[in-house]
């Protein structure tokens, strides 16, 4: 397999990981908030835990996004001084 194809597969895997993690965090936070609303408020019209769970899910999604981006940036910085044999 050529190095271009390997690099494209690696990039697609990284972007897929970022997208899946971001969406999963939001759905888990939203689902937890909905479950808490149903248990605490007995199905009334006060969706407070849903909003709080959604906010925590969004915050967790952005935190995981930034963690992944910092990790990738740190790994790219380690390879800057090395010759990888591509010319």
VENPE-V22210 format. One record per backbone hydrogen bond with DSSP energy under -0.5 kcal/mol. NH is the residue of the N-H (numbers start at 0). CO is the residue of the C=O. Records with the same first field share a line. If there is no record, write none. Layout:
NH->CO + CO
//
This chain:
5->1
6->2
7->3
8->4
9->5
10->6
11->7
12->8
13->9
14->10
15->11
16->12
17->13
18->14
19->15
20->16
21->17
22->18
23->19
24->20
25->21
26->22
27->23
28->24
29->25
30->26
31->27
32->28
33->29
34->30
35->31
36->32
37->33
38->34
39->35
40->36
42->36
43->40
46->44
47->45
50->46
51->47
52->48
53->49
54->50
55->51
56->52
57->53
58->54
59->55
60->56
61->57
62->58
63->59
64->60
65->61
66->62
67->63
68->64
69->65
70->66
71->67
72->68
73->69
74->70
75->71
76->72
77->73
78->74
79->76
81->78
83->81
//
